[in-house]
Amino acid sequence: MRALKLHEVSLADRLADRAVDALIDEADLSPKPALVDRRGNGAHTDLHLGLMHASALSLWPMFKAMAEAALEIGEIGLPLREALGRIGREGEQAMLITTNGINTHRGAIWALGLLTAAAALDPGAVTLNAARLALLNDRHAPQNLSHGALVAQRYGVRGAREEAQLGFPSVTQRGLPQLHKSRRQHAGEQNARLDALLAIMTELADTCVLYRAGYAGLTTLQQGAQAVLDAGGSATLAGRRQLHALDQQLLALNASPGGAADLLAACLFIDRLDGAL
């Protein structure tokens, strides 16, 4: 008797799974300074953990479609870049319908969308290929600038577009190395992820913080994150005290580091690619 053949999950399905998993794991990670997590809403009045989960799940078809487009087109060029732009805009509309118009994951659509397509093309050159895609101009993209792009222009800092065009250095040079270091030190997975988030925060010009609290908020974020790591990281009592202090300072400024959160999701996605493929 022939054994039943189990349904094979496609590469696009697996990559979409990993992208959504990364978004949900980022949302669940606690205690994150001034961000939505299992404790509460952070510095947000319009967000909560359930909404973040629903938003992440609504993006699964988009991530799958992006991976499929990369596999079908098969090379980096304007046709793929513009296909990703169209799929991303459709995914953003699905997200906004799910959240009743609240922007939960617009930055993550950009970062994880590029990385998902890049991973479908070549898992061994994910950030390089994501950068090559980000350098291409989508002729059909809306011309109005996002809040993040306006803030980056105003303050003369690197925004989400430039971060991607450089191959996500905040992830490859800060987040991932700290994640691996904290794991080697047996900090525990949740603490290692918190440390990775903090490492990203130490140098990132987070436009979400700049938009809400200007340079004072950004300085508070970067110095506070470094203080946690200098104290031994999230796994230590001294580090937790510094983390609590940073949380209170950012809440007082009404400044939520959403850019760093998006890049942590990107970090977790890249970290899991071997398991996905």
N, C-alpha and C positions, 0 to 999 in steps of 0.2 A: 504494500500500500504506500503510495507516495505521500511524503510528509507535506503538510501545508506550508507554503512559502509565506513567511511574514512580510507584510507590506514594508517596503524599503522607504525610509525617510530620505528625501532629497537633500542635497547640499544646501540649497536655498532655504529649505525648512530648518535645517540645523543652525544655519547662520542667523536666521530670524529668531529662533529660540534663544540663542546666546545673546543677541542684542536686547531682547525683552528681559531676559534674566538679569543682564547687567543693569538695566534701568530699575528693575524691582529691587535688586540687591542694594543699589545705591540709595534708593528711597528708604529701605528698611534699616540701613546702617545707623546705629545710635551709639553715643550721643554726638550728633554733628552740630557744630556751632551755627546757630541761627538758621538752620535748614529744617525742612520738614523731615521728621523721623518718627520712630515709634513713641517718642515722648509727647509730641505735639506738632504745632504748625510753625515753630521757629519764628522768624520775623514776617511771616505771611499771614494775612487775614483772609485770603481767598483760596488757600490751598489746605489740603489735609492728606493723610497717608492713603486713604481709600481712593481719592481722586488721582493721586500719582500712580497707583496700581492700575486703575481703569485706563488712564491715559497711555501708560506703557503697553498694555494689552491691545489697545486700539491701533497701535503702530505695527503690530506683527505683520499684517498683509503688506504694508509698505516696505518693510525690511526684506521680506521675501521677494517682492517685485523688483527691488533694487538688485538683489543677488541674481535673480533670473535675467535681468537686463544685462548685467555684466557677463554672465555666462553665454548669453545669446550673441551679444555684440563681440565679445571676446578680446577687445583691445581698448586701450586708453585713447580717447579722442573726443572730438566735439559731439558725435552722435551719442556716445555713452553719457557724457557730462550733461547734455540736454535732456536725455531720458531720465537721468537721476533727478534733475531739477523738476521735471514735470511730476514724477512719482512723489518726490518730496512735498511738493505743493499740495498734491492730492492727499497725502498722508497728514499734512498739517490741518487740512480741512476736516478730515475724519477725527483728528484729535480735538479740534475746537468744538465739533458737534458733541463729542463725548463729554467734554468739560464745560459745556455751556459758554464757550467763548473765552475761557481762561487759558493763558499760555503756560502750559506745564512743561513741555519738552521741545520747544522750538530749537533751542541750541543743540539738544541731543539729536534731533532729526538731522541736522547738518553734520555733526561729528560722526555719529554712529552710522548714518547713511553712507558717507564716504568710505568708512572702514569696512562696512558690510560688503559693499561692491568691490572694494580692493581685495578683501579676503577671498571673494569668489574668483577673482582673476588669478591671484597668486598669494597663498597664505604665507609664503616666505618673504614677501616684500610689501606687507600691508601698509605701513605708514608711508613708505616711499610712493607707492601707487596712489594712496589717498592724497598725498601732496600733489602729484602730477594731475590728478583730477581737479583738485581745488584751484590749481593755477589756470584752468580753462574758464573762459567766460561763457555763461549761459545767456544766449541772446534773448531768451524769452523770460528771464527773471524780472520781477518787478523792480522798478528803478528807485522806489522809495527806500530809504535806509532804515534798518531796524534800530531800536534803542541802543543795542550794543554797538552797532557800527557808528552811530552818531556820537556815542560816548568815546569810543576809540579815536575817532577823528578829532573830537574836541580836546582830549587830553594827550593826543599824540602817542598812544600806546598800541600794543598789538591786540587786535580783536580776534574773534573766532575764525574769521576768514584767513587771517595771516597765520594764526596758530596751525590751521590745517595745511596751509601752503608750505609751511616749514617742516611738515611731517610730525606734528604734535610733540614738540620738544618738552612741554610740560609733563607729558605722559612718559615719553621714552627716557628723558634725562632726570626726572624727579619722581613721578608717581611709581612707575614699575620698579626702579632700583630700590626705593624705600619699601615697597611691598615685599620684595624678595628678602631684603635685609631684615625686616621685622619678623618674617617667617623663620629665617635662620636663627633668630634670637628667641624663638619659641614664644612670641608675644601672643599667639592665638590669632585665628583668622580675622575676627572682627577688629581687634586692635591693629593688626597689620593693615587692614583696609583703611582704618581711621588715620593711621600714620601716613599711608599713601596720599590720602586726601590732604592732610596737613602739609606734606612735602610739596604738593602741587600749589597750595596756597602761598607758600613762602616766597615764590617769585612771580606768580601769575598776576598780571594787571587785570583783576577780575572786573569786567565792565558792569556787572550787576551791582557790585559794591560801589564802584565809582558813580554809577547812576544815582544811587540812593544816598551816598554819604561822602562823595568826593575823595580827595587825596587823604584826608584824615581817616576816613573809613578804611581805605586801602592800606595805609600804614599800620593801622590797628590790626587788620587781618594778617598781613605778612609777618609783622613782628610777633604777634600772638601765636601764630602757627609755629614759628621757629622756636619760640619759648617752650612749647609743648615738647617738641623733638629734643631740644637741648636738655630738658628735664628728664629725659629717658623714654619719652613716647607715651602713647595712650595706655600701655600695659602697666605703667608705674603709678604709684600714688601721687608723686610729685607732678608727673605729667598730667594726670587727671585733674589736679587742682588748677594747673595752667589752662587746661581745656575748658574747665568750668568758667574760669575768669574770662577767657576769650568769648565764650558763648554769651555771657552777661554783657560784655562790652559791645558786641555786635548787635545784640537785641536792643540795647540802649540807643544805638545809632540807627536802628531799623534797617540794618544792612545785611542782606542774605547773599552769601557767595555762590550764586547759582552757576556761574561759569566754572568754578572749581568742581562743583557737583557733576556737571556734564562731562568734564574731563576724567573724573573718577570712573564714571560709567564706561568711558572709552578705555580706560586703563583695565578695568575688569573684563571687558570684552576681549581685548588683545591677550590678556593673561590666560583666557580660557580657549583660545583658538585651537590649540593642539587637541583638546578634548572634543571640540566641535567637529574636527575634520578627521 
